Amino acid sequence: MKAQMEKRGEYNKKLKSILNDEQYEKYEKMQKHHGHHGHGGPRHGGPRGPRPERAPQE
């Protein structure tokens, strides 16, 4: 986990050197809002509920 956090820090340093202050601030807000779950986080994927019954199509 420590190595992963170090990689994240290096990535953020590179990103900050590329983006302007406003863009980097927006990136940080997005990271805080979305967390580090990626697409496998609690809002994405997982089991689905039962499907509603459909009327047969003609």
PDBQT receptor file of N, H, CA, C and O in Angstrom, charges set to zero:
ATOM      1  N   MET A   1       0.836  -1.195   0.000  1.00  0.00    +0.000 N 
ATOM      2  CA  MET A   1       0.000   0.000   0.000  1.00  0.00    +0.000 C 
ATOM      3  C   MET A   1       0.873   1.248   0.000  1.00  0.00    +0.000 C 
ATOM      4  O   MET A   1       0.553   2.239  -0.657  1.00  0.00    +0.000 OA
ATOM      5  N   LYS A   2       1.980   1.193   0.744  1.00  0.00    +0.000 N 
ATOM      6  H   LYS A   2       2.240   0.388   1.278  1.00  0.00    +0.000 HD
ATOM      7  CA  LYS A   2       2.874   2.347   0.807  1.00  0.00    +0.000 C 
ATOM      8  C   LYS A   2       3.455   2.657  -0.577  1.00  0.00    +0.000 C 
ATOM      9  O   LYS A   2       3.548   3.819  -0.973  1.00  0.00    +0.000 OA
ATOM     10  N   ALA A   3       3.840   1.613  -1.300  1.00  0.00    +0.000 N 
ATOM     11  H   ALA A   3       3.764   0.670  -0.979  1.00  0.00    +0.000 HD
ATOM     12  CA  ALA A   3       4.387   1.808  -2.650  1.00  0.00    +0.000 C 
ATOM     13  C   ALA A   3       3.348   2.430  -3.571  1.00  0.00    +0.000 C 
ATOM     14  O   ALA A   3       3.668   3.266  -4.416  1.00  0.00    +0.000 OA
ATOM     15  N   GLN A   4       2.106   2.012  -3.396  1.00  0.00    +0.000 N 
ATOM     16  H   GLN A   4       1.846   1.333  -2.709  1.00  0.00    +0.000 HD
ATOM     17  CA  GLN A   4       1.033   2.555  -4.225  1.00  0.00    +0.000 C 
ATOM     18  C   GLN A   4       0.840   4.042  -3.933  1.00  0.00    +0.000 C 
ATOM     19  O   GLN A   4       0.619   4.830  -4.853  1.00  0.00    +0.000 OA
ATOM     20  N   MET A   5       0.921   4.425  -2.678  1.00  0.00    +0.000 N 
ATOM     21  H   MET A   5       1.100   3.786  -1.930  1.00  0.00    +0.000 HD
ATOM     22  CA  MET A   5       0.766   5.835  -2.318  1.00  0.00    +0.000 C 
ATOM     23  C   MET A   5       1.941   6.661  -2.854  1.00  0.00    +0.000 C 
ATOM     24  O   MET A   5       1.762   7.811  -3.256  1.00  0.00    +0.000 OA
ATOM     25  N   GLU A   6       3.137   6.075  -2.858  1.00  0.00    +0.000 N 
ATOM     26  H   GLU A   6       3.283   5.141  -2.532  1.00  0.00    +0.000 HD
ATOM     27  CA  GLU A   6       4.297   6.774  -3.416  1.00  0.00    +0.000 C 
ATOM     28  C   GLU A   6       4.118   6.995  -4.912  1.00  0.00    +0.000 C 
ATOM     29  O   GLU A   6       4.431   8.068  -5.429  1.00  0.00    +0.000 OA
ATOM     30  N   LYS A   7       3.613   5.975  -5.608  1.00  0.00    +0.000 N 
ATOM     31  H   LYS A   7       3.358   5.104  -5.188  1.00  0.00    +0.000 HD
ATOM     32  CA  LYS A   7       3.352   6.114  -7.043  1.00  0.00    +0.000 C 
ATOM     33  C   LYS A   7       2.323   7.201  -7.299  1.00  0.00    +0.000 C 
ATOM     34  O   LYS A   7       2.456   7.983  -8.241  1.00  0.00    +0.000 OA
ATOM     35  N   ARG A   8       1.282   7.251  -6.448  1.00  0.00    +0.000 N 
ATOM     36  H   ARG A   8       1.174   6.616  -5.683  1.00  0.00    +0.000 HD
ATOM     37  CA  ARG A   8       0.243   8.269  -6.600  1.00  0.00    +0.000 C 
ATOM     38  C   ARG A   8       0.844   9.658  -6.410  1.00  0.00    +0.000 C 
ATOM     39  O   ARG A   8       0.494  10.592  -7.131  1.00  0.00    +0.000 OA
ATOM     40  N   GLY A   9       1.752   9.796  -5.436  1.00  0.00    +0.000 N 
ATOM     41  H   GLY A   9       2.036   9.037  -4.849  1.00  0.00    +0.000 HD
ATOM     42  CA  GLY A   9       2.413  11.077  -5.199  1.00  0.00    +0.000 C 
ATOM     43  C   GLY A   9       3.260  11.508  -6.391  1.00  0.00    +0.000 C 
ATOM     44  O   GLY A   9       3.242  12.676  -6.780  1.00  0.00    +0.000 OA
ATOM     45  N   GLU A  10       3.997  10.570  -6.969  1.00  0.00    +0.000 N 
ATOM     46  H   GLU A  10       4.011   9.621  -6.654  1.00  0.00    +0.000 HD
ATOM     47  CA  GLU A  10       4.809  10.872  -8.151  1.00  0.00    +0.000 C 
ATOM     48  C   GLU A  10       3.916  11.283  -9.322  1.00  0.00    +0.000 C 
ATOM     49  O   GLU A  10       4.229  12.221 -10.054  1.00  0.00    +0.000 OA
ATOM     50  N   TYR A  11       2.810  10.575  -9.487  1.00  0.00    +0.000 N 
ATOM     51  H   TYR A  11       2.556   9.812  -8.891  1.00  0.00    +0.000 HD
ATOM     52  CA  TYR A  11       1.871  10.882 -10.559  1.00  0.00    +0.000 C 
ATOM     53  C   TYR A  11       1.311  12.294 -10.376  1.00  0.00    +0.000 C 
ATOM     54  O   TYR A  11       1.223  13.061 -11.334  1.00  0.00    +0.000 OA
ATOM     55  N   ASN A  12       0.934  12.630  -9.144  1.00  0.00    +0.000 N 
ATOM     56  H   ASN A  12       1.006  12.006  -8.365  1.00  0.00    +0.000 HD
ATOM     57  CA  ASN A  12       0.377  13.954  -8.877  1.00  0.00    +0.000 C 
ATOM     58  C   ASN A  12       1.408  15.053  -9.146  1.00  0.00    +0.000 C 
ATOM     59  O   ASN A  12       1.053  16.122  -9.643  1.00  0.00    +0.000 OA
ATOM     60  N   LYS A  13       2.677  14.801  -8.826  1.00  0.00    +0.000 N 
ATOM     61  H   LYS A  13       2.965  13.933  -8.423  1.00  0.00    +0.000 HD
ATOM     62  CA  LYS A  13       3.729  15.794  -9.105  1.00  0.00    +0.000 C 
ATOM     63  C   LYS A  13       3.849  16.030 -10.608  1.00  0.00    +0.000 C 
ATOM     64  O   LYS A  13       3.934  17.174 -11.057  1.00  0.00    +0.000 OA
ATOM     65  N   LYS A  14       3.855  14.950 -11.380  1.00  0.00    +0.000 N 
ATOM     66  H   LYS A  14       3.786  14.022 -11.016  1.00  0.00    +0.000 HD
ATOM     67  CA  LYS A  14       3.943  15.081 -12.836  1.00  0.00    +0.000 C 
ATOM     68  C   LYS A  14       2.732  15.835 -13.380  1.00  0.00    +0.000 C 
ATOM     69  O   LYS A  14       2.854  16.719 -14.227  1.00  0.00    +0.000 OA
ATOM     70  N   LEU A  15       1.575  15.464 -12.874  1.00  0.00    +0.000 N 
ATOM     71  H   LEU A  15       1.476  14.746 -12.185  1.00  0.00    +0.000 HD
ATOM     72  CA  LEU A  15       0.343  16.085 -13.335  1.00  0.00    +0.000 C 
ATOM     73  C   LEU A  15       0.339  17.577 -13.012  1.00  0.00    +0.000 C 
ATOM     74  O   LEU A  15      -0.086  18.393 -13.830  1.00  0.00    +0.000 OA
ATOM     75  N   LYS A  16       0.810  17.927 -11.827  1.00  0.00    +0.000 N 
ATOM     76  H   LYS A  16       1.156  17.264 -11.163  1.00  0.00    +0.000 HD
ATOM     77  CA  LYS A  16       0.828  19.332 -11.427  1.00  0.00    +0.000 C 
ATOM     78  C   LYS A  16       1.774  20.139 -12.323  1.00  0.00    +0.000 C 
ATOM     79  O   LYS A  16       1.526  21.316 -12.581  1.00  0.00    +0.000 OA
ATOM     80  N   SER A  17       2.851  19.511 -12.795  1.00  0.00    +0.000 N 
ATOM     81  H   SER A  17       3.052  18.555 -12.585  1.00  0.00    +0.000 HD
ATOM     82  CA  SER A  17       3.783  20.225 -13.669  1.00  0.00    +0.000 C 
ATOM     83  C   SER A  17       3.190  20.441 -15.064  1.00  0.00    +0.000 C 
ATOM     84  O   SER A  17       3.623  21.333 -15.794  1.00  0.00    +0.000 OA
ATOM     85  N   ILE A  18       2.199  19.622 -15.431  1.00  0.00    +0.000 N 
ATOM     86  H   ILE A  18       1.847  18.898 -14.838  1.00  0.00    +0.000 HD
ATOM     87  CA  ILE A  18       1.580  19.723 -16.750  1.00  0.00    +0.000 C 
ATOM     88  C   ILE A  18       0.391  20.680 -16.739  1.00  0.00    +0.000 C 
ATOM     89  O   ILE A  18       0.238  21.508 -17.637  1.00  0.00    +0.000 OA
ATOM     90  N   LEU A  19      -0.447  20.555 -15.709  1.00  0.00    +0.000 N 
ATOM     91  H   LEU A  19      -0.323  19.882 -14.980  1.00  0.00    +0.000 HD
ATOM     92  CA  LEU A  19      -1.675  21.353 -15.638  1.00  0.00    +0.000 C 
ATOM     93  C   LEU A  19      -1.412  22.721 -15.028  1.00  0.00    +0.000 C 
ATOM     94  O   LEU A  19      -0.458  22.901 -14.271  1.00  0.00    +0.000 OA
ATOM     95  N   ASN A  20      -2.271  23.688 -15.365  1.00  0.00    +0.000 N 
ATOM     96  H   ASN A  20      -3.046  23.542 -15.980  1.00  0.00    +0.000 HD
ATOM     97  CA  ASN A  20      -2.169  24.973 -14.682  1.00  0.00    +0.000 C 
ATOM     98  C   ASN A  20      -2.861  24.843 -13.318  1.00  0.00    +0.000 C 
ATOM     99  O   ASN A  20      -3.484  23.819 -13.038  1.00  0.00    +0.000 OA
ATOM    100  N   ASP A  21      -2.757  25.865 -12.477  1.00  0.00    +0.000 N 
ATOM    101  H   ASP A  21      -2.251  26.697 -12.704  1.00  0.00    +0.000 HD
ATOM    102  CA  ASP A  21      -3.284  25.788 -11.109  1.00  0.00    +0.000 C 
ATOM    103  C   ASP A  21      -4.784  25.490 -11.081  1.00  0.00    +0.000 C 
ATOM    104  O   ASP A  21      -5.252  24.686 -10.275  1.00  0.00    +0.000 OA
ATOM    105  N   GLU A  22      -5.523  26.142 -11.965  1.00  0.00    +0.000 N 
ATOM    106  H   GLU A  22      -5.143  26.795 -12.620  1.00  0.00    +0.000 HD
ATOM    107  CA  GLU A  22      -6.978  25.950 -11.997  1.00  0.00    +0.000 C 
ATOM    108  C   GLU A  22      -7.337  24.511 -12.384  1.00  0.00    +0.000 C 
ATOM    109  O   GLU A  22      -8.228  23.902 -11.792  1.00  0.00    +0.000 OA
ATOM    110  N   GLN A  23      -6.630  23.980 -13.385  1.00  0.00    +0.000 N 
ATOM    111  H   GLN A  23      -5.906  24.475 -13.866  1.00  0.00    +0.000 HD
ATOM    112  CA  GLN A  23      -6.906  22.622 -13.832  1.00  0.00    +0.000 C 
ATOM    113  C   GLN A  23      -6.553  21.601 -12.747  1.00  0.00    +0.000 C 
ATOM    114  O   GLN A  23      -7.294  20.644 -12.520  1.00  0.00    +0.000 OA
ATOM    115  N   TYR A  24      -5.422  21.812 -12.083  1.00  0.00    +0.000 N 
ATOM    116  H   TYR A  24      -4.821  22.589 -12.267  1.00  0.00    +0.000 HD
ATOM    117  CA  TYR A  24      -5.000  20.876 -11.047  1.00  0.00    +0.000 C 
ATOM    118  C   TYR A  24      -5.968  20.914  -9.862  1.00  0.00    +0.000 C 
ATOM    119  O   TYR A  24      -6.266  19.875  -9.273  1.00  0.00    +0.000 OA
ATOM    120  N   GLU A  25      -6.453  22.090  -9.517  1.00  0.00    +0.000 N 
ATOM    121  H   GLU A  25      -6.211  22.934  -9.996  1.00  0.00    +0.000 HD
ATOM    122  CA  GLU A  25      -7.411  22.223  -8.427  1.00  0.00    +0.000 C 
ATOM    123  C   GLU A  25      -8.700  21.457  -8.770  1.00  0.00    +0.000 C 
ATOM    124  O   GLU A  25      -9.286  20.794  -7.913  1.00  0.00    +0.000 OA
ATOM    125  N   LYS A  26      -9.127  21.561 -10.028  1.00  0.00    +0.000 N 
ATOM    126  H   LYS A  26      -8.652  22.100 -10.724  1.00  0.00    +0.000 HD
ATOM    127  CA  LYS A  26     -10.324  20.842 -10.468  1.00  0.00    +0.000 C 
ATOM    128  C   LYS A  26     -10.085  19.328 -10.395  1.00  0.00    +0.000 C 
ATOM    129  O   LYS A  26     -10.969  18.574  -9.989  1.00  0.00    +0.000 OA
ATOM    130  N   TYR A  27      -8.892  18.895 -10.789  1.00  0.00    +0.000 N 
ATOM    131  H   TYR A  27      -8.173  19.507 -11.119  1.00  0.00    +0.000 HD
ATOM    132  CA  TYR A  27      -8.526  17.475 -10.710  1.00  0.00    +0.000 C 
ATOM    133  C   TYR A  27      -8.597  16.992  -9.260  1.00  0.00    +0.000 C 
ATOM    134  O   TYR A  27      -9.145  15.923  -8.995  1.00  0.00    +0.000 OA
ATOM    135  N   GLU A  28      -8.054  17.759  -8.330  1.00  0.00    +0.000 N 
ATOM    136  H   GLU A  28      -7.609  18.628  -8.545  1.00  0.00    +0.000 HD
ATOM    137  CA  GLU A  28      -8.075  17.363  -6.919  1.00  0.00    +0.000 C 
ATOM    138  C   GLU A  28      -9.504  17.252  -6.399  1.00  0.00    +0.000 C 
ATOM    139  O   GLU A  28      -9.821  16.322  -5.658  1.00  0.00    +0.000 OA
ATOM    140  N   LYS A  29     -10.365  18.186  -6.778  1.00  0.00    +0.000 N 
ATOM    141  H   LYS A  29     -10.108  18.942  -7.380  1.00  0.00    +0.000 HD
ATOM    142  CA  LYS A  29     -11.761  18.139  -6.343  1.00  0.00    +0.000 C 
ATOM    143  C   LYS A  29     -12.444  16.890  -6.889  1.00  0.00    +0.000 C 
ATOM    144  O   LYS A  29     -13.227  16.245  -6.191  1.00  0.00    +0.000 OA
ATOM    145  N   MET A  30     -12.141  16.555  -8.145  1.00  0.00    +0.000 N 
ATOM    146  H   MET A  30     -11.505  17.080  -8.712  1.00  0.00    +0.000 HD
ATOM    147  CA  MET A  30     -12.742  15.365  -8.734  1.00  0.00    +0.000 C 
ATOM    148  C   MET A  30     -12.271  14.115  -7.998  1.00  0.00    +0.000 C 
ATOM    149  O   MET A  30     -13.060  13.198  -7.773  1.00  0.00    +0.000 OA
ATOM    150  N   GLN A  31     -11.000  14.070  -7.621  1.00  0.00    +0.000 N 
ATOM    151  H   GLN A  31     -10.359  14.815  -7.803  1.00  0.00    +0.000 HD
ATOM    152  CA  GLN A  31     -10.467  12.921  -6.901  1.00  0.00    +0.000 C 
ATOM    153  C   GLN A  31     -11.136  12.767  -5.546  1.00  0.00    +0.000 C 
ATOM    154  O   GLN A  31     -11.455  11.652  -5.133  1.00  0.00    +0.000 OA
ATOM    155  N   LYS A  32     -11.349  13.865  -4.858  1.00  0.00    +0.000 N 
ATOM    156  H   LYS A  32     -11.089  14.771  -5.194  1.00  0.00    +0.000 HD
ATOM    157  CA  LYS A  32     -12.006  13.804  -3.550  1.00  0.00    +0.000 C 
ATOM    158  C   LYS A  32     -13.458  13.385  -3.698  1.00  0.00    +0.000 C 
ATOM    159  O   LYS A  32     -13.980  12.628  -2.880  1.00  0.00    +0.000 OA
ATOM    160  N   HIS A  33     -14.105  13.877  -4.738  1.00  0.00    +0.000 N 
ATOM    161  H   HIS A  33     -13.682  14.492  -5.403  1.00  0.00    +0.000 HD
ATOM    162  CA  HIS A  33     -15.514  13.565  -4.951  1.00  0.00    +0.000 C 
ATOM    163  C   HIS A  33     -15.707  12.096  -5.331  1.00  0.00    +0.000 C 
ATOM    164  O   HIS A  33     -16.599  11.426  -4.809  1.00  0.00    +0.000 OA
ATOM    165  N   HIS A  34     -14.878  11.606  -6.233  1.00  0.00    +0.000 N 
ATOM    166  H   HIS A  34     -14.154  12.149  -6.657  1.00  0.00    +0.000 HD
ATOM    167  CA  HIS A  34     -15.031  10.248  -6.731  1.00  0.00    +0.000 C 
ATOM    168  C   HIS A  34     -14.241   9.231  -5.922  1.00  0.00    +0.000 C 
ATOM    169  O   HIS A  34     -14.475   8.029  -6.041  1.00  0.00    +0.000 OA
ATOM    170  N   GLY A  35     -13.322   9.693  -5.114  1.00  0.00    +0.000 N 
ATOM    171  H   GLY A  35     -13.132  10.669  -5.018  1.00  0.00    +0.000 HD
ATOM    172  CA  GLY A  35     -12.498   8.765  -4.363  1.00  0.00    +0.000 C 
ATOM    173  C   GLY A  35     -11.573   8.011  -5.289  1.00  0.00    +0.000 C 
ATOM    174  O   GLY A  35     -11.379   8.398  -6.441  1.00  0.00    +0.000 OA
ATOM    175  N   HIS A  36     -11.019   6.961  -4.797  1.00  0.00    +0.000 N 
ATOM    176  H   HIS A  36     -11.177   6.646  -3.862  1.00  0.00    +0.000 HD
ATOM    177  CA  HIS A  36     -10.080   6.177  -5.597  1.00  0.00    +0.000 C 
ATOM    178  C   HIS A  36     -10.678   4.811  -5.908  1.00  0.00    +0.000 C 
ATOM    179  O   HIS A  36      -9.961   3.812  -5.963  1.00  0.00    +0.000 OA
ATOM    180  N   HIS A  37     -11.997   4.770  -6.113  1.00  0.00    +0.000 N 
ATOM    181  H   HIS A  37     -12.579   5.582  -6.069  1.00  0.00    +0.000 HD
ATOM    182  CA  HIS A  37     -12.655   3.508  -6.370  1.00  0.00    +0.000 C 
ATOM    183  C   HIS A  37     -12.569   3.097  -7.829  1.00  0.00    +0.000 C 
ATOM    184  O   HIS A  37     -12.708   1.914  -8.141  1.00  0.00    +0.000 OA
ATOM    185  N   GLY A  38     -12.348   4.032  -8.720  1.00  0.00    +0.000 N 
ATOM    186  H   GLY A  38     -12.235   4.993  -8.466  1.00  0.00    +0.000 HD
ATOM    187  CA  GLY A  38     -12.368   3.701 -10.136  1.00  0.00    +0.000 C 
ATOM    188  C   GLY A  38     -13.758   3.249 -10.533  1.00  0.00    +0.000 C 
ATOM    189  O   GLY A  38     -14.736   3.659  -9.907  1.00  0.00    +0.000 OA
ATOM    190  N   HIS A  39     -13.871   2.426 -11.543  1.00  0.00    +0.000 N 
ATOM    191  H   HIS A  39     -13.076   2.094 -12.051  1.00  0.00    +0.000 HD
ATOM    192  CA  HIS A  39     -15.184   1.980 -11.986  1.00  0.00    +0.000 C 
ATOM    193  C   HIS A  39     -15.671   0.770 -11.199  1.00  0.00    +0.000 C 
ATOM    194  O   HIS A  39     -16.817   0.351 -11.362  1.00  0.00    +0.000 OA
ATOM    195  N   GLY A  40     -14.830   0.211 -10.362  1.00  0.00    +0.000 N 
ATOM    196  H   GLY A  40     -13.900   0.552 -10.230  1.00  0.00    +0.000 HD
ATOM    197  CA  GLY A  40     -15.243  -0.948  -9.585  1.00  0.00    +0.000 C 
ATOM    198  C   GLY A  40     -15.754  -0.563  -8.216  1.00  0.00    +0.000 C 
ATOM    199  O   GLY A  40     -15.973  -1.432  -7.372  1.00  0.00    +0.000 OA
ATOM    200  N   GLY A  41     -15.946   0.707  -7.982  1.00  0.00    +0.000 N 
ATOM    201  H   GLY A  41     -15.768   1.413  -8.667  1.00  0.00    +0.000 HD
ATOM    202  CA  GLY A  41     -16.361   1.191  -6.675  1.00  0.00    +0.000 C 
ATOM    203  C   GLY A  41     -17.795   0.834  -6.348  1.00  0.00    +0.000 C 
ATOM    204  O   GLY A  41     -18.460   0.150  -7.126  1.00  0.00    +0.000 OA
ATOM    205  N   PRO A  42     -18.272   1.287  -5.215  1.00  0.00    +0.000 N 
ATOM    206  CA  PRO A  42     -19.594   0.886  -4.759  1.00  0.00    +0.000 C 
ATOM    207  C   PRO A  42     -20.743   1.354  -5.648  1.00  0.00    +0.000 C 
ATOM    208  O   PRO A  42     -21.826   0.770  -5.600  1.00  0.00    +0.000 OA
ATOM    209  N   ARG A  43     -20.538   2.389  -6.456  1.00  0.00    +0.000 N 
ATOM    210  H   ARG A  43     -19.659   2.864  -6.495  1.00  0.00    +0.000 HD
ATOM    211  CA  ARG A  43     -21.625   2.883  -7.302  1.00  0.00    +0.000 C 
ATOM    212  C   ARG A  43     -21.695   2.162  -8.635  1.00  0.00    +0.000 C 
ATOM    213  O   ARG A  43     -22.691   2.292  -9.346  1.00  0.00    +0.000 OA
ATOM    214  N   HIS A  44     -20.672   1.409  -8.994  1.00  0.00    +0.000 N 
ATOM    215  H   HIS A  44     -19.862   1.304  -8.417  1.00  0.00    +0.000 HD
ATOM    216  CA  HIS A  44     -20.618   0.776 -10.305  1.00  0.00    +0.000 C 
ATOM    217  C   HIS A  44     -20.552  -0.733 -10.132  1.00  0.00    +0.000 C 
ATOM    218  O   HIS A  44     -19.918  -1.237  -9.205  1.00  0.00    +0.000 OA
ATOM    219  N   GLY A  45     -21.198  -1.430 -11.012  1.00  0.00    +0.000 N 
ATOM    220  H   GLY A  45     -21.713  -1.021 -11.766  1.00  0.00    +0.000 HD
ATOM    221  CA  GLY A  45     -21.122  -2.881 -10.992  1.00  0.00    +0.000 C 
ATOM    222  C   GLY A  45     -21.917  -3.464  -9.839  1.00  0.00    +0.000 C 
ATOM    223  O   GLY A  45     -22.807  -2.817  -9.287  1.00  0.00    +0.000 OA
ATOM    224  N   GLY A  46     -21.589  -4.675  -9.490  1.00  0.00    +0.000 N 
ATOM    225  H   GLY A  46     -20.866  -5.201  -9.938  1.00  0.00    +0.000 HD
ATOM    226  CA  GLY A  46     -22.273  -5.334  -8.391  1.00  0.00    +0.000 C 
ATOM    227  C   GLY A  46     -23.540  -6.008  -8.866  1.00  0.00    +0.000 C 
ATOM    228  O   GLY A  46     -23.925  -5.876 -10.028  1.00  0.00    +0.000 OA
ATOM    229  N   PRO A  47     -24.187  -6.725  -7.973  1.00  0.00    +0.000 N 
ATOM    230  CA  PRO A  47     -25.397  -7.444  -8.371  1.00  0.00    +0.000 C 
ATOM    231  C   PRO A  47     -26.534  -6.495  -8.700  1.00  0.00    +0.000 C 
ATOM    232  O   PRO A  47     -26.652  -5.412  -8.128  1.00  0.00    +0.000 OA
ATOM    233  N   ARG A  48     -27.357  -6.922  -9.621  1.00  0.00    +0.000 N 
ATOM    234  H   ARG A  48     -27.262  -7.803 -10.086  1.00  0.00    +0.000 HD
ATOM    235  CA  ARG A  48     -28.511  -6.119 -10.024  1.00  0.00    +0.000 C 
ATOM    236  C   ARG A  48     -29.757  -6.689  -9.381  1.00  0.00    +0.000 C 
ATOM    237  O   ARG A  48     -29.802  -7.863  -9.014  1.00  0.00    +0.000 OA
ATOM    238  N   GLY A  49     -30.732  -5.877  -9.252  1.00  0.00    +0.000 N 
ATOM    239  H   GLY A  49     -30.696  -4.923  -9.550  1.00  0.00    +0.000 HD
ATOM    240  CA  GLY A  49     -32.012  -6.327  -8.726  1.00  0.00    +0.000 C 
ATOM    241  C   GLY A  49     -32.768  -7.110  -9.773  1.00  0.00    +0.000 C 
ATOM    242  O   GLY A  49     -32.294  -7.260 -10.899  1.00  0.00    +0.000 OA
ATOM    243  N   PRO A  50     -33.931  -7.610  -9.421  1.00  0.00    +0.000 N 
ATOM    244  CA  PRO A  50     -34.713  -8.379 -10.396  1.00  0.00    +0.000 C 
ATOM    245  C   PRO A  50     -35.176  -7.489 -11.541  1.00  0.00    +0.000 C 
ATOM    246  O   PRO A  50     -35.471  -6.309 -11.348  1.00  0.00    +0.000 OA
ATOM    247  N   ARG A  51     -35.236  -8.056 -12.705  1.00  0.00    +0.000 N 
ATOM    248  H   ARG A  51     -34.997  -9.014 -12.861  1.00  0.00    +0.000 HD
ATOM    249  CA  ARG A  51     -35.681  -7.310 -13.878  1.00  0.00    +0.000 C 
ATOM    250  C   ARG A  51     -37.203  -7.260 -13.894  1.00  0.00    +0.000 C 
ATOM    251  O   ARG A  51     -37.863  -8.237 -13.539  1.00  0.00    +0.000 OA
ATOM    252  N   PRO A  52     -37.754  -6.138 -14.302  1.00  0.00    +0.000 N 
ATOM    253  CA  PRO A  52     -39.227  -6.059 -14.397  1.00  0.00    +0.000 C 
ATOM    254  C   PRO A  52     -39.713  -6.946 -15.538  1.00  0.00    +0.000 C 
ATOM    255  O   PRO A  52     -39.023  -7.127 -16.542  1.00  0.00    +0.000 OA
ATOM    256  N   GLU A  53     -40.887  -7.482 -15.368  1.00  0.00    +0.000 N 
ATOM    257  H   GLU A  53     -41.447  -7.335 -14.553  1.00  0.00    +0.000 HD
ATOM    258  CA  GLU A  53     -41.497  -8.326 -16.408  1.00  0.00    +0.000 C 
ATOM    259  C   GLU A  53     -41.865  -7.443 -17.595  1.00  0.00    +0.000 C 
ATOM    260  O   GLU A  53     -42.330  -6.316 -17.424  1.00  0.00    +0.000 OA
ATOM    261  N   ARG A  54     -41.654  -7.961 -18.779  1.00  0.00    +0.000 N 
ATOM    262  H   ARG A  54     -41.276  -8.876 -18.917  1.00  0.00    +0.000 HD
ATOM    263  CA  ARG A  54     -42.007  -7.223 -19.993  1.00  0.00    +0.000 C 
ATOM    264  C   ARG A  54     -43.154  -7.936 -20.709  1.00  0.00    +0.000 C 
ATOM    265  O   ARG A  54     -43.276  -9.161 -20.674  1.00  0.00    +0.000 OA
ATOM    266  N   ALA A  55     -43.974  -7.136 -21.348  1.00  0.00    +0.000 N 
ATOM    267  H   ALA A  55     -43.874  -6.142 -21.376  1.00  0.00    +0.000 HD
ATOM    268  CA  ALA A  55     -45.023  -7.719 -22.177  1.00  0.00    +0.000 C 
ATOM    269  C   ALA A  55     -44.390  -8.238 -23.454  1.00  0.00    +0.000 C 
ATOM    270  O   ALA A  55     -43.473  -7.606 -23.978  1.00  0.00    +0.000 OA
ATOM    271  N   PRO A  56     -44.844  -9.353 -23.963  1.00  0.00    +0.000 N 
ATOM    272  CA  PRO A  56     -44.268  -9.882 -25.205  1.00  0.00    +0.000 C 
ATOM    273  C   PRO A  56     -44.457  -8.898 -26.357  1.00  0.00    +0.000 C 
ATOM    274  O   PRO A  56     -45.500  -8.257 -26.481  1.00  0.00    +0.000 OA
ATOM    275  N   GLN A  57     -43.445  -8.794 -27.181  1.00  0.00    +0.000 N 
ATOM    276  H   GLN A  57     -42.598  -9.315 -27.080  1.00  0.00    +0.000 HD
ATOM    277  CA  GLN A  57     -43.529  -7.901 -28.332  1.00  0.00    +0.000 C 
ATOM    278  C   GLN A  57     -44.072  -8.665 -29.526  1.00  0.00    +0.000 C 
ATOM    279  O   GLN A  57     -43.771  -9.843 -29.716  1.00  0.00    +0.000 OA
ATOM    280  N   GLU A  58     -44.864  -7.989 -30.314  1.00  0.00    +0.000 N 
ATOM    281  H   GLU A  58     -45.108  -7.031 -30.159  1.00  0.00    +0.000 HD
ATOM    282  CA  GLU A  58     -45.458  -8.637 -31.500  1.00  0.00    +0.000 C 
ATOM    283  C   GLU A  58     -44.618  -8.430 -32.697  1.00  0.00    +0.000 C 
ATOM    284  O   GLU A  58     -44.961  -8.902 -33.781  1.00  0.00    +0.000 OA
TER     285      GLU A  58
